[in-house]
Amino acid sequence: MNPLARSLEELLPDRISSTYWCFILLRTVLVASTVCVAFLVPFFGLVMALIGSLFSILVSVIMPTLCFLKIIGKKATKTQVVLSVAIATLGIICGLLGTYSSLSSIAENY
């Protein structure tokens, strides 16, 4: 929420965005709107589980290992390459299992 709130504060004039009340009001409105969306969107928890299983594994496990291999290139030792590929493979498997689990829960409740 903080990056979104800071981006919105940058759009406001300085005399308004620098006040404490703007800080509190903007964040309160953002949290309240998120709660409203959570209540109005059907299966919000299941949709968030699906997004989490897709993107969290991708961003936190798969991409760092692949970026490491791309950056290091031919300087990587065999152990580093094997471990990076193993971690990326395990991340892909976990992401697929999590996605399948989330999709099956959505289909079960729908």
Buried (B, 14 or more C-beta within 10 A) or exposed (E): EEEEBEEBBEEEEEEEBEEEEBEEEBBEEBEEEEEEEEEEEEBEEBBEBBEEBBEEBBEEBBEBBBEBBEEEEEEBEEEBBEBBEEBBEBBBEBBEEBBEEBBEBBEEEE
